[in-house]
Amino acid sequence: GTSCLIFLRPAYCPITTSSSPRRCATLPPALDESVLQAHAGKYKSEAGMEVEIRLTAGQLFAEPAGQGRLRLIPIDETTFRPLTFDGVSVRFTVVDGKTIGFVLQDGTSATQLLRVSDD
């Protein structure tokens, strides 16, 4: 499907200002590693799109199946943006203190991915 193509759009900064798209508006917030670790795991959409979220050296990375690793920059504790892509965000769904999935937003298109077991 076309859902994997969302990772192909380049960007300059995860948060930009309208007057200067090449400059970051703010620095990303520093999050506790336990918050980041809670989001790490394997996720899958109904259409079969698979993404693994990994915590490496205090940073979250998304690894879509068959594609390269993408660094995720925090906006807040549950919302992240890929470092090198514009218009894309990842919003984790947390229920009772556990991350159960995330919504991958690409412009007006949203894809729900749910956590799968680590068998």
Disulfide bonds with the S-S distance in Angstrom:
Cys13-Cys24 2.02
